């Protein structure tokens, strides 16, 4: 695992890069604005996902206990008529494990989970989410883009998270100071014909939100 930490005009910016899930615990360290699990999806799964018709990709938003993710994702895949098979089984299991891992890291039993089928320039502006923390994993298409900016302007250097690699991001509600100077966005794809499949998971730390 590598962890690069810098301070830019009062903003602590650190990005941890882990080679296994255990390394993502660096996300809890002071000054760590993001953590990336550097991994590759199985090639057969990635090829299969690229071949799935766009309207058969799962799409939905739910609040649920971490133990209900696998069943719920299965229902979302059924609702979109996603083809059955070993590749779909891998995807469902991976999403469930990703959600469980993030829930355990954030010490919560409830999550807000989204599976987004994206064909437009959704969230194209660089920003920080109004959440405590967020996990984003792009299973199909171009990954999330990020960069450093301390004055709200667009970052001068932009990095793209590899497809299949989850990134953990601190939001504006993260209690630590100084604030993060790391901004991110969805890649601009409108007009390219690209369709992305993106998993977004937020921890629910307030019990009232889970009701």
MARVEX-68810 format. One record per residue: residue in three letters; x, y, z of N, C-alpha, C in turn. Coordinates in steps of 0.001 Angstrom, whole numbers. Layout:
SITE  rest     n.px     n.py     n.pz    ca.px    ca.py    ca.pz     c.px     c.py     c.pz
SITE   ALA        X        Y        Z        X        Y        Z        X        Y        Z
...
This chain:
SITE  rest     n.px     n.py     n.pz    ca.px    ca.py    ca.pz     c.px     c.py     c.pz
SITE   UNK      835    -1194        0        0        0        0      866     1239        0
SITE   UNK      449     2252     -761     1128     3537     -737      151     4592     -268
SITE   UNK      672     5607      426     -170     6670      942      586     7971      785
SITE   UNK       85     8826      -99      720    10111     -350     -112    11187      316
SITE   UNK      523    11937     1234     -191    12985     1940      507    14321     1721
SITE   UNK     -275    15322     1318      252    16657     1110     -723    17673     1698
SITE   UNK     -224    18861     1989    -1073    19934     2465     -992    21102     1493
SITE   UNK    -2154    21552     1018    -2218    22653       76    -3063    23766      681
SITE   UNK    -2416    24833     1151    -3128    26015     1627    -4275    25651     2566
SITE   UNK    -3987    24871     3584    -4986    24551     4597    -5852    23352     4309
SITE   UNK    -5632    22680     3191    -6409    21488     2873    -5495    20275     2898
SITE   UNK    -5855    19281     3700    -5063    18057     3777    -5528    17106     2676
SITE   UNK    -4637    16732     1788    -4992    15886      655    -4108    14647      676
SITE   UNK    -4710    13496      856    -3968    12251      814    -4762    11215       55
SITE   UNK    -4106    10434     -782    -4755     9360    -1514    -4000     8072    -1219
SITE   UNK    -4682     7124     -612    -4084     5824     -322    -4403     4876    -1471
SITE   UNK    -3424     4100    -1887    -3620     3098    -2938    -3306     1738    -2331
SITE   UNK    -4321      882    -2256    -4182     -415    -1598    -4216    -1539    -2617
SITE   UNK    -3474    -2598    -2342    -3474    -3777    -3207    -4415    -4862    -2696
SITE   UNK    -5029    -4640    -1541    -5998    -5583     -992    -6975    -4806     -120
SITE   UNK    -8123    -5378      213    -9132    -4654      987    -8631    -4161     2339
SITE   UNK    -7748    -4914     2983    -7248    -4511     4297    -6547    -3158     4233
SITE   UNK    -5899    -2864     3107    -5188    -1611     2961    -6090     -396     2922
SITE   UNK    -7395     -609     2703    -8323      516     2658    -8533     1153     4026
SITE   UNK    -8051      520     5080    -8166     1120     6409    -7376     2422     6507
SITE   UNK    -6462     2640     5569    -5738     3917     5534    -6697     5087     5343
SITE   UNK    -7898     4814     4832    -8906     5857     4632    -9251     6561     5944
SITE   UNK    -9075     5865     7061    -9410     6429     8377    -8281     7268     8958
SITE   UNK    -7132     7278     8316    -6005     8049     8831    -6234     9537     8627
SITE   UNK    -5682    10380     9524    -5792    11832     9345    -5191    12255     8001
SITE   UNK    -5893    13138     7325    -5378    13678     6076    -5571    12817     4860
SITE   UNK    -6268    11688     5003    -6502    10817     3849    -7864    11154     3250
SITE   UNK    -7864    11798     2105    -9108    12235     1474    -9764    11132      655
SITE   UNK    -8983    10139      229    -9518     9074     -622    -8631     7841     -518
SITE   UNK    -9229     6691     -820    -8474     5440     -872    -8970     4632    -2067
SITE   UNK    -8060     4046    -2799    -8381     3273    -3988    -7866     1845    -3813
SITE   UNK    -8728      890    -4055    -8301     -511    -4079    -7896     -824    -5515
SITE   UNK    -6604     -973    -5732    -6069    -1215    -7080    -6267    -2683    -7433
SITE   UNK    -7317    -2966    -8171    -7607    -4348    -8542    -8160    -4381    -9956
SITE   UNK    -8160    -5579   -10540    -8718    -5786   -11871    -9897    -6736   -11770
SITE   UNK   -10962    -6420   -12487   -12081    -7344   -12574   -11682    -8541   -13424
SITE   UNK   -12298    -9706   -13198   -12058   -10839   -14094   -12390   -10442   -15538
SITE   UNK   -11532   -10801   -16470   -11710   -10363   -17855   -13011   -10885   -18454
SITE   UNK   -13408   -12103   -18066   -14646   -12637   -18631   -15855   -11844   -18142
SITE   UNK   -15807   -11377   -16884   -16907   -10577   -16352   -16957    -9220   -17049
SITE   UNK   -15787    -8607   -17223   -15750    -7289   -17868   -16250    -7375   -19313
SITE   UNK   -15829    -8411   -20037   -16290    -8588   -21427   -17793    -8825   -21470
SITE   UNK   -18282    -9630   -20538   -19719    -9915   -20493   -20512    -8650   -20194
SITE   UNK   -20054    -7864   -19228   -20758    -6627   -18884   -20835    -5677   -20077
SITE   UNK   -19780    -5615   -20854   -19785    -4748   -22033   -20794    -5219   -23071
SITE   UNK   -21116    -6511   -23047   -22034    -7063   -24047   -23496    -7023   -23609
SITE   UNK   -23743    -6757   -22324   -25120    -6728   -21824   -25849    -5522   -22422
SITE   UNK   -27060    -5706   -22962   -27823    -4566   -23488   -27998    -3489   -22424
SITE   UNK   -27972    -2248   -22855   -27999    -1136   -21903   -29202    -1188   -20971
SITE   UNK   -30382    -1518   -21519   -31585    -1508   -20692   -31672    -2728   -19772
SITE   UNK   -30711    -3658   -19893   -30672    -4818   -19001   -29709    -4622   -17842
SITE   UNK   -29039    -3462   -17786   -28164    -3162   -16650   -29013    -2721   -15463
SITE   UNK   -28720    -3196   -14251   -29540    -2843   -13088   -29465    -1359   -12773
SITE   UNK   -30585     -838   -12251   -30679      584   -11948   -31636      753   -10772
SITE   UNK   -31196     1368    -9688   -32091     1558    -8546   -31382     2161    -7359
SITE   UNK   -32186     2645    -6383   -31668     3269    -5170   -32453     2737    -3977
SITE   UNK   -31742     2293    -2963   -32397     1717    -1788   -31619     2058     -517
SITE   UNK   -32313     2054      616   -31707     2090     1943   -31967      732     2567
SITE   UNK   -30935       91     3087   -31092    -1297     3519   -30027    -1700     4527
SITE   UNK   -30282    -2779     5285   -29235    -3331     6154   -28127    -3940     5296
SITE   UNK   -26903    -3931     5808   -25793    -4451     5010   -25973    -5924     4656
SITE   UNK   -26703    -6663     5498   -26902    -8083     5234   -27923    -8370     4149
SITE   UNK   -28640    -7344     3684   -29674    -7545     2673   -29213    -7135     1276
SITE   UNK   -27939    -6776     1133   -27467    -6246     -153   -27533    -7307    -1253
SITE   UNK   -27053    -8500     -984   -27005    -9536    -2024   -28397    -9822    -2581
SITE   UNK   -29374   -10017    -1699   -30738   -10306    -2146   -31324    -9131    -2923
SITE   UNK   -31092    -7918    -2426   -31647    -6728    -3076   -31041    -6508    -4454
SITE   UNK   -29720    -6677    -4577   -29083    -6521    -5881   -29608    -7573    -6854
SITE   UNK   -29848    -8774    -6352   -30439    -9810    -7194   -31795    -9391    -7730
SITE   UNK   -32619    -8755    -6863   -33930    -8277    -7301   -33783    -7184    -8365
SITE   UNK   -32833    -6276    -8172   -32625    -5207    -9149   -32194    -5776   -10498
SITE   UNK   -31349    -6809   -10462   -30925    -7451   -11712   -32101    -8162   -12377
SITE   UNK   -32964    -8788   -11571   -34158    -9436   -12124   -35085    -8407   -12774
SITE   UNK   -35255    -7261   -12101   -36159    -6223   -12604   -35704    -5669   -13953
SITE   UNK   -34384    -5630   -14163   -33868    -5127   -15438   -33711    -6235   -16479
SITE   UNK   -34034    -7470   -16093   -33893    -8635   -16978   -32443    -8865   -17381
SITE   UNK   -31531    -8656   -16440   -30126    -8942   -16706   -29943   -10449   -16858
SITE   UNK   -29227   -10896   -17888   -29069   -12334   -18117   -28422   -13037   -16928
SITE   UNK   -28917   -14246   -16647   -28338   -15054   -15578   -27058   -15727   -16058
SITE   UNK   -26269   -16182   -15092   -25036   -16882   -15428   -23963   -16619   -14403
SITE   UNK   -22810   -17208   -14613   -21721   -17059   -13657   -21224   -15635   -13520
SITE   UNK   -21235   -14880   -14624   -20745   -13502   -14570   -21674   -12625   -13736
SITE   UNK   -22987   -12809   -13908   -23931   -12050   -13083   -23786   -12437   -11614
SITE   UNK   -23615   -13730   -11349   -23430   -14180    -9964   -22196   -13521    -9343
SITE   UNK   -21105   -13413   -10135   -19903   -12743    -9623   -20203   -11293    -9299
SITE   UNK   -20916   -10594   -10191   -21237    -9182    -9983   -22057    -8993    -8709
SITE   UNK   -23087    -9795    -8528   -23940    -9667    -7342   -23138    -9912    -6067
SITE   UNK   -22308   -10953    -6088   -21508   -11272    -4906   -20486   -10182    -4624
SITE   UNK   -19908    -9608    -5678   -18899    -8574    -5490   -19519    -7306    -4907
SITE   UNK   -20689    -6917    -5395   -21362    -5738    -4855   -21689    -5954    -3380
SITE   UNK   -22191    -7135    -3032   -22525    -7427    -1641   -21288    -7372     -747
SITE   UNK   -20180    -7921    -1225   -18949    -7913     -429   -18387    -6496     -315
SITE   UNK   -18479    -5726    -1386   -18010    -4345    -1357   -18791    -3533     -332
SITE   UNK   -20108    -3706     -338   -20961    -2981      603   -20675    -3409     2046
SITE   UNK   -20513    -4716     2261   -20224    -5198     3620   -18898    -4655     4121
SITE   UNK   -17885    -4678     3268   -16566    -4187     3638   -16628    -2709     4030
SITE   UNK   -17347    -1908     3238   -17442     -477     3516   -18244     -228     4789
SITE   UNK   -19317     -990     4990   -20118     -851     6206   -19289    -1169     7445
SITE   UNK   -18490    -2217     7366   -17641    -2580     8503   -16592    -1503     8768
SITE   UNK   -16015     -956     7707   -15009       84     7871   -15601     1316     8537
SITE   UNK   -16825     1671     8153   -17485     2855     8688   -18298     2568     9947
SITE   UNK   -18297     1301    10378   -18972      886    11601   -20461     1235    11587
SITE   UNK   -21143      752    10572   -22582      956    10460   -23243     -314     9957
SITE   UNK   -24512     -492    10298   -25262    -1656     9832   -26186    -1321     8675
SITE   UNK   -26318      -30     8353   -27244      381     7295   -26520     1201     6232
SITE   UNK   -26996     1057     5015   -26358     1704     3871   -27397     2316     2941
SITE   UNK   -26968     3327     2218   -27728     3836     1076   -26989     3364     -168
SITE   UNK   -27646     2567     -990   -26999     1927    -2139   -27668     2354    -3431
SITE   UNK   -26840     2687    -4414   -27331     3040    -5747   -26604     2222    -6794
SITE   UNK   -27338     1753    -7761   -26762     1232    -8997   -27272     2133   -10108
SITE   UNK   -26359     2834   -10751   -26724     3817   -11770   -26298     3361   -13153
SITE   UNK   -27240     3433   -14074   -26977     3181   -15499   -26869     4567   -16140
SITE   UNK   -25662     4948   -16537   -25399     6337   -16921   -24987     6428   -18382
SITE   UNK   -25654     7333   -19107   -25318     7576   -20519   -25100     9064   -20799
SITE   UNK   -25216     9884   -19751   -25102    11329   -19914   -23934    11849   -19073
SITE   UNK   -23772    13169   -19050   -22722    13787   -18237   -23234    14032   -16818
SITE   UNK   -23590    12968   -16122   -24074    13079   -14750   -22939    13542   -13841
SITE   UNK   -23238    14513   -12966   -22230    15025   -12015   -20927    15369   -12727
SITE   UNK   -21019    16102   -13826   -19828    16376   -14638   -18927    17428   -14019
SITE   UNK   -19446    18213   -13062   -18622    19228   -12414   -17833    18611   -11262
SITE   UNK   -16605    19046   -11090   -15815    18562    -9963   -16435    19076    -8661
SITE   UNK   -16519    18199    -7667   -17216    18552    -6440   -16790    17626    -5311
SITE   UNK   -17267    17934    -4104   -17180    17044    -2947   -18607    16757    -2510
SITE   UNK   -18953    15497    -2305   -20320    15126    -1968   -20701    15576     -555
SITE   UNK   -21974    15911     -373   -22492    16320      929   -22882    15084     1737
SITE   UNK   -21896    14232     1993   -22068    13010     2788   -20862    12883     3714
SITE   UNK   -20919    11925     4618   -19743    11666     5456   -18651    10998     4626
SITE   UNK   -19025     9952     3920   -18082     9216     3078   -18867     8474     2012
SITE   UNK   -18175     8060      976   -18852     7393     -140   -17893     6408     -808
SITE   UNK   -18438     5265    -1202   -17708     4308    -2035   -18295     4366    -3433
SITE   UNK   -17426     4459    -4426   -17853     4454    -5826   -17042     3399    -6570
SITE   UNK   -17739     2548    -7309   -17057     1550    -8130   -17748     1481    -9483
SITE   UNK   -16999     1728   -10544   -17527     1667   -11903   -17271      269   -12460
SITE   UNK   -18350     -463   -12721   -18220    -1828   -13235   -18179    -1875   -14761
SITE   UNK   -18723     -858   -15384   -18692     -796   -16855   -18471      659   -17261
SITE   UNK   -17565      878   -18205   -17301     2225   -18689   -16154     2903   -17960
SITE   UNK   -16003     4186   -18222   -14910     4974   -17665   -15139     5241   -16183
SITE   UNK   -14073     5121   -15397   -14178     5291   -13957   -14272     6741   -13521
SITE   UNK   -14517     6931   -12230   -14587     8260   -11624   -13272     9011   -11827
SITE   UNK   -13374    10320   -12025   -12189    11165   -12197   -12019    12063   -10972
SITE   UNK   -10759    12323   -10596   -10511    13149    -9414    -9254    13993    -9614
SITE   UNK    -9143    15023    -8768    -7982    15900    -8801    -8013    16834    -7607
SITE   UNK    -6951    17595    -7426    -6800    18475    -6274    -7116    19915    -6661
SITE   UNK    -7929    20564    -5821    -8218    21992    -5989    -8574    22555    -4624
SITE   UNK    -7956    23656    -4248    -8243    24265    -2946    -9045    25546    -3070
SITE   UNK    -9317    25983    -4295   -10074    27225    -4474   -11383    27005    -5223
SITE   UNK   -11771    25741    -5417   -13018    25436    -6096   -12904    25380    -7607
SITE   UNK   -11755    25764    -8147   -11568    25718    -9593   -11348    24268   -10046
SITE   UNK   -11477    24035   -11336   -11263    22692   -11864    -9806    22285   -11669
SITE   UNK    -9569    21058   -11207    -8185    20619   -11000    -7360    20707   -12286
SITE   UNK    -6087    21041   -12119    -5208    21139   -13281    -4751    19771   -13760
SITE   UNK    -4664    18812   -12828    -4326    17434   -13199    -5499    16544   -12826
SITE   UNK    -5955    15755   -13770    -7117    14896   -13567    -6690    13440   -13697
SITE   UNK    -7100    12632   -12723    -6784    11208   -12705    -8083    10422   -12846
SITE   UNK    -8010     9246   -13478    -9180     8403   -13682    -8996     7076   -12950
SITE   UNK    -9971     6727   -12121    -9926     5447   -11396   -10186     4318   -12396
SITE   UNK    -9393     3251   -12375    -9613     2148   -13319   -10986     1508   -13146
SITE   UNK   -11530     1020   -14238   -12798      287   -14187   -12656     -918   -13261
SITE   UNK   -13630    -1095   -12365   -13611    -2216   -11436   -12891    -1945   -10137
SITE   UNK   -12195     -821   -10046   -11463     -475    -8822   -12307      485    -7979
SITE   UNK   -12660      125    -6750   -13446     1033    -5912   -12593     2169    -5358
SITE   UNK   -13207     3339    -5234   -12571     4468    -4571   -13450     4899    -3402
SITE   UNK   -12830     5136    -2259   -13502     5672    -1078   -13189     7163    -1010
SITE   UNK   -14225     7967     -823   -14073     9419     -837   -14678    10028      423
SITE   UNK   -13981    10971     1045   -14558    11726     2145   -15471    12817     1594
SITE   UNK   -16575    13060     2314   -17493    14111     1926   -17366    15324     2823
SITE   UNK   -18242    16296     2606   -18182    17535     3380   -18579    17330     4834
SITE   UNK   -19258    16220     5158   -19684    15966     6532   -18652    15184     7340
SITE   UNK   -17535    14832     6722   -16479    14155     7472   -15987    15109     8559
SITE   UNK   -15886    14640     9812   -15619    15568    10913   -14193    16089    11008
SITE   UNK   -13242    15476    10333   -11838    15849    10521   -11512    17195     9877
SITE   UNK   -10529    17849    10437    -9995    19091     9883    -8495    18900     9632
SITE   UNK    -7892    19592     8676    -8536    20514     7732    -9358    19770     6685
SITE   UNK   -10223    20485     5946   -11082    19833     4959   -10292    19264     3790
SITE   UNK   -10933    18352     3080   -10292    17740     1914   -10255    18719      752
SITE   UNK    -9168    18685        7    -9072    19476    -1221    -9197    18601    -2454
SITE   UNK    -9707    17362    -2255    -9815    16415    -3360   -11225    16477    -3947
SITE   UNK   -11326    16824    -5216   -12610    16892    -5909   -12732    15723    -6879
SITE   UNK   -13972    15362    -7201   -14176    14278    -8164   -15390    14583    -9035
SITE   UNK   -15528    13821   -10111   -16676    13965   -11005   -16892    12662   -11774
SITE   UNK   -18080    12557   -12356   -18306    11509   -13343   -17678    11957   -14655
SITE   UNK   -17060    11057   -15393   -16426    11460   -16654   -17471    11940   -17661
SITE   UNK   -17170    12971   -18427   -18109    13447   -19458   -18172    12463   -20631
SITE   UNK   -19322    11812   -20805   -19440    10779   -21840   -20575    11047   -22818
SITE   UNK   -21361    12093   -22570   -22519    12333   -23423   -22091    12468   -24881
SITE   UNK   -22821    11762   -25755   -22529    11818   -27183   -21506    10807   -27654
SITE   UNK   -20906    10063   -26714   -19884     9083   -27093   -20464     7700   -27355
SITE   UNK   -21714     7480   -26927   -22312     6162   -27049   -21965     5231   -25904
SITE   UNK   -21184     5724   -24931   -20778     4900   -23798   -21899     4806   -22763
SITE   UNK   -22040     3634   -22159   -22952     3439   -21043   -22154     2921   -19860
SITE   UNK   -22266     3601   -18719   -21546     3201   -17514   -22496     2497   -16545
SITE   UNK   -21955     1563   -15775   -22679      951   -14666   -21884     1254   -13408
SITE   UNK   -22476     2033   -12505   -21743     2553   -11358   -22454     2189   -10057
SITE   UNK   -21687     1667    -9123   -22162     1393    -7764   -21762     2556    -6863
SITE   UNK   -22722     3069    -6084   -22467     4124    -5107   -23025     3661    -3767
SITE   UNK   -22195     3697    -2727   -22621     3265    -1390   -22271     4343     -385
SITE   UNK   -23267     4766      397   -23064     5716     1484   -23389     5032     2807
SITE   UNK   -22579     5212     3832   -22922     4679     5150   -23993     5532     5808
SITE   UNK   -24924     4911     6482   -25943     5635     7250   -25531     5579     8715
SITE   UNK   -25089     6691     9232   -24582     6757    10599   -25631     7270    11576
SITE   UNK   -26725     7868    11055   -27830     8344    11889   -28956     7313    11814
SITE   UNK   -29316     6656    12931   -30361     5617    12898   -31691     6101    12328
SITE   UNK   -31993     7397    12473   -33263     7912    11957   -33335     7823    10442
SITE   UNK   -32179     7891     9769   -32168     7821     8310   -32533     6426     7813
SITE   UNK   -32335     5416     8646   -32592     4038     8219   -34049     3662     8370
SITE   UNK   -34853     4514     8999   -36265     4167     9220   -37103     4414     7964
